[in-house]
Amino acid sequence: MKYKTKQKQTILDLFKDNEDRHLTVEEIKTLLDEKGENVSIATIYRRVDELAQEGLIQKIVFDNTSKACYQIKSHDDCMNHFHLICEKCGKLIHMDCDEVEHIVNHISKDHNFKVNKSRVSFYGICEDCRGNK
């Protein structure tokens, strides 16, 4: 039986407040500390695992060198998008782009290779961090 704890709800609320971002456990810890919530790293790991098992958040690993990150499940399914990831603030932007889709289709058809869209990520600096709002 899964228990609904204050810490678990606090972490879930944090995901809801940051639905456009993928968060690592370390980022979750920092954001909770900034809100005055004292939750240990070990507890955060346990709670995000529980939330992922319950289907409320999704665990995402982009490559073998990056840390796992998590995102609220109610957001668009992360596995069916290309990604833009800001190297400054960590914001993740889901990108549906016909031009990139055309390249993926070309690779599939002409090179007989199926691309995993969820792992196609472009890294750079988002508009907010560049100050071009």
C-alpha positions, 0 to 999 in steps of 0.5 A: 500500500502506498502512503500519501505523505506530505513530502511526496505531495510537496514533490508532486506540487513542485513538478506541477509548478515546473511542468515545462522542465525536466528536473534532476534529483539535485534540482528538486533538492535545490528548489525544495530548499529554496521553498524552505522544505527540508527533504533529504536527497535519499527521500527525494530519490524514493519519492520520485521513484514512487511517483514514476511507478504510480505513473504521475511523473516520467523518468527520462534518460537522454544518454548514458552520461547524463543524470536521469531527470523527471517530468510530470506525466500530464505534460505532453508525452516526452517520448514523441517529441524532439527536444531543445534543452537550454544549457543555462536554465535547464528548460526543456522545450518539446519541438514538433518540427516538420523539417526535423521530421523530414530528416528522420523520415529520410534516415528511416527510408534511405538509410534503413535506420529507425531514429528514437525521437525521444533521444534527439535533443538540441542543446543551446540557450533559450530565448529567455536566457538570451534576453530576447523576449 
